[in-house]
């Protein structure tokens, strides 16, 4: 009987702490997950200048990387948008409907991966319009 009382007393002492499964409310909001930093933004004219001056060095810096390019739309060709003039940045948009929202002569920012670059121009693949 004495053992039963000791066991019962221990059970009562331990049970309340083990059964409290609710997290403690300390009044703090849950922390947001860290968002990755946006890719670097470069002016179209500056990007073209870098490729014109030294395409090997520019490839080391940009090729295969996600970048944002800001510049003036100068023309359209299928799913691609020409930004600036000769040489041009050719943005191959993943969503063809985005082209219908663009106006020739206006500035936009495009985000895409640099796939080809030389003194004749730069290609952005899988591009999307980020804003004006």
C-alpha positions as CSV (number, residue, x, y, z in Angstrom):
1,X,0.0,0.0,0.0
2,X,2.9,2.3,0.9
3,X,4.4,1.7,-2.6
4,X,1.1,2.5,-4.2
5,X,0.8,5.8,-2.4
6,X,4.4,6.7,-3.4
7,X,3.7,5.8,-7.0
8,X,0.5,7.7,-7.0
9,X,2.2,10.8,-5.5
10,X,5.0,10.6,-8.1
11,X,2.5,10.3,-10.9
12,X,0.6,13.3,-9.7
13,X,3.8,15.3,-9.5
14,X,5.0,14.4,-12.9
15,X,1.8,14.1,-14.9
16,X,0.9,17.8,-15.1
17,X,4.2,18.7,-16.7
18,X,4.2,15.9,-19.2
19,X,0.6,16.5,-20.3
20,X,1.1,20.2,-21.1
21,X,1.6,19.9,-24.8
22,X,0.6,23.5,-25.7
23,X,3.5,25.7,-26.7
24,X,4.4,28.4,-24.3
25,X,3.0,31.8,-25.4
26,X,5.8,34.3,-24.9
27,X,4.0,37.0,-26.9
28,X,6.4,37.0,-29.8
29,X,5.4,36.6,-33.4
30,X,6.9,33.6,-35.3
31,X,9.9,34.7,-37.3
32,X,9.5,34.8,-41.1
33,X,11.6,32.6,-43.1
34,X,14.6,34.3,-44.6
35,X,13.9,35.4,-48.2
36,X,16.8,35.2,-50.6
37,X,18.2,38.5,-51.7
38,X,17.0,39.6,-55.1
39,X,19.5,39.2,-58.0
40,X,21.7,42.2,-58.8
41,X,20.2,44.9,-61.1
42,X,22.3,46.3,-63.9
43,X,21.4,49.0,-66.5
44,X,21.2,47.5,-70.0
45,X,23.6,50.1,-71.4
46,X,26.2,49.2,-68.7
47,X,25.8,45.5,-69.3
48,X,26.3,45.9,-73.0
49,X,29.3,48.2,-72.4
50,X,30.9,45.5,-70.2
51,X,30.4,42.8,-72.9
52,X,31.7,45.2,-75.5
53,X,34.9,46.0,-73.6
54,X,35.7,42.4,-72.5
55,X,33.3,39.6,-73.2
56,X,35.4,37.0,-71.3
57,X,35.4,39.0,-68.1
58,X,31.7,39.8,-68.5
59,X,30.9,36.1,-69.0
60,X,32.8,35.3,-65.8
61,X,30.7,37.9,-64.0
62,X,27.2,37.2,-65.6
63,X,26.9,34.1,-67.7
64,X,24.6,31.5,-66.1
65,X,23.6,33.9,-63.4
66,X,20.2,35.4,-62.6
67,X,20.2,39.2,-63.1
68,X,17.8,42.0,-63.4
69,X,18.3,44.3,-66.4
70,X,16.7,47.7,-66.7
71,X,16.4,49.4,-70.0
72,X,14.3,50.8,-72.8
73,X,12.2,48.4,-75.0
74,X,13.2,49.0,-78.6
75,X,11.4,46.2,-80.4
76,X,9.7,42.8,-80.3
77,X,10.4,39.5,-82.1
78,X,8.3,36.5,-81.3
79,X,8.7,35.7,-77.6
80,X,11.6,38.0,-77.3
81,X,11.9,41.7,-76.4
82,X,14.7,43.8,-77.6
83,X,16.1,46.2,-74.9
84,X,18.2,49.2,-76.0
85,X,19.5,49.4,-79.5
86,X,22.3,47.8,-81.5
87,X,23.8,45.9,-79.7
88,X,20.7,44.8,-77.9
89,X,19.7,42.8,-74.9
90,X,17.3,40.1,-76.1
91,X,14.9,38.9,-73.3
92,X,13.2,35.6,-74.1
93,X,10.1,35.8,-72.0
94,X,8.7,32.7,-70.4
95,X,5.2,34.1,-70.6
96,X,4.3,35.4,-74.1
97,X,1.3,37.3,-72.7
98,X,3.8,39.6,-70.9
99,X,4.8,41.0,-74.3
100,X,1.3,42.4,-74.9
101,X,1.6,44.5,-71.7
102,X,4.9,46.2,-72.9
103,X,5.2,49.4,-74.8
104,X,8.0,50.2,-77.2
105,X,10.0,53.2,-76.0
106,X,9.3,52.7,-72.3
107,X,11.7,51.5,-69.7
108,X,11.2,48.1,-67.9
109,X,13.2,45.8,-65.7
110,X,13.6,42.2,-66.8
111,X,14.8,39.3,-64.7
112,X,16.5,36.4,-66.4
113,X,19.6,34.2,-66.7
114,X,22.4,35.5,-69.0
115,X,23.0,32.7,-71.5
116,X,24.9,34.4,-74.4
117,X,26.9,37.6,-74.3
118,X,29.3,39.2,-76.7
119,X,30.0,42.6,-78.3
120,X,26.9,41.9,-80.5
121,X,24.5,41.7,-77.6
122,X,23.3,39.7,-74.6
123,X,20.6,37.1,-74.3
124,X,18.5,36.7,-71.1
125,X,16.7,33.3,-71.1
126,X,13.6,32.4,-69.0
127,X,13.0,36.1,-68.5
128,X,10.1,37.8,-66.9
129,X,9.0,41.4,-66.5
130,X,9.6,42.7,-63.0
131,X,8.4,46.3,-63.4
132,X,9.0,49.7,-64.9
